[in-house]
Amino acid sequence: MADTDDQKVLFYDPELCSGCSYCMLACSYEHFKVLDYELSNLWIYPDPQRPFYYIGIHCSHCDDPICKAACPADAIIKGEDGIVNIDQNKCIGCRSCNIMCPISVPWKNLERRVSFKCDFCKGDPKCAKFCPTGAITVKTRKEARELANKLILKVEAKKK
C-alpha cells in the first residue's frame, strides 16, 4: 500500500467536545435514517476521571487493521484510500472483529445480524460535518498523529 500519511482520518479533540452527541445522531441518521444513539458507529462517553470532559470512540481506520485479520469471512476490506469497511453481504455476524478491535469499535446489529463500523460516510463524515464545537474533524493521518502527540504532551504537563 502507498504512503499512508495523506490518507484522511477522523481526529477527536476532547478539549473541544461539549458532550452534545450530535455526532452520534448524525451518524445514525446517515446510516439508518433514524435518530438513535444505539445505531451510531461512534460513541461519546463522559470521562470518569475528568468531570465535564468526554471520551470519543471511533474507528481509526488502522494502517494494519486487526479486525480485518480476524474476519474469517474476508468481509473487511481496507481500500486504497485507507478506509476500512465491512461488506455487509459477506459478514457472517461472528463478532470476531468486535472482539479483536483494540477499542471494540465494530458492533453487531442484532436485527440485521451483521457487524457495523464507521465507513467514513463515503468520504464526507457526517459526525465531523455536524459537530458544533469542531471536536471531530477530518485530518490527514500525519496531521492527526501530530495533533494527538501534542494532546498527550499537554495532558502529561497538566499532571505535573
Secondary structure, DSSP 4 states (H G I P E B T S, - for coil): ----TTSEEEEE-TTT--S--HHHHHHHHHHHSS--GGG-SSEEEE-TTSTT-EEEE-----SS-HHHHH-TT--EEE-TTS-EEE-TTT-----HHHHHSTT---EEETTTTEEE---GGGG--HHHHT-TTS-EEEEEHHHHHHHHHHHHHHHHHHH-
